[in-house]
Amino acid sequence: MDSERITVTYRELRGLMQDLKHIGAHNVTSGRPRGLTGKRHLQQLVEAYEPFREDGVLPASYEVVYGHAWSPLNKHSAAGGNEVLLTDLEQ
């Protein structure tokens, strides 16, 4: 397993919100309101995010987690499953 943190910056919150929408991110909380977000709520979101502004831009951090695993084809292999014999593939 490995991971890295990527921080992307935006001049305006609207750009961040558009990017989130384009990647398919959405709120899946079961108790969330189902209607459209009103102007008042959006203004509250802008006001809550503004304190994070640094050097004129708003940061958005993503953590990317990489995982890699192996599974032996022949679980009874004496070599620990790292070597695959042609006979293993024919079974």
Sequence and secondary structure as in RCSB ss.txt:
>XXXX:A:sequence
MDSERITVTYRELRGLMQDLKHIGAHNVTSGRPRGLTGKRHLQQLVEAYEPFREDGVLPASYEVVYGHAWSPLNK
HSAAGGNEVLLTDLEQ
>XXXX:A:secstr
 EEEEEEEEESSHHHHHHHHHHTT     TTS  S   HHHHHHHHHHHGGG BTTBEEEEEEEEE      SST
T TTTTS   HHHHH 
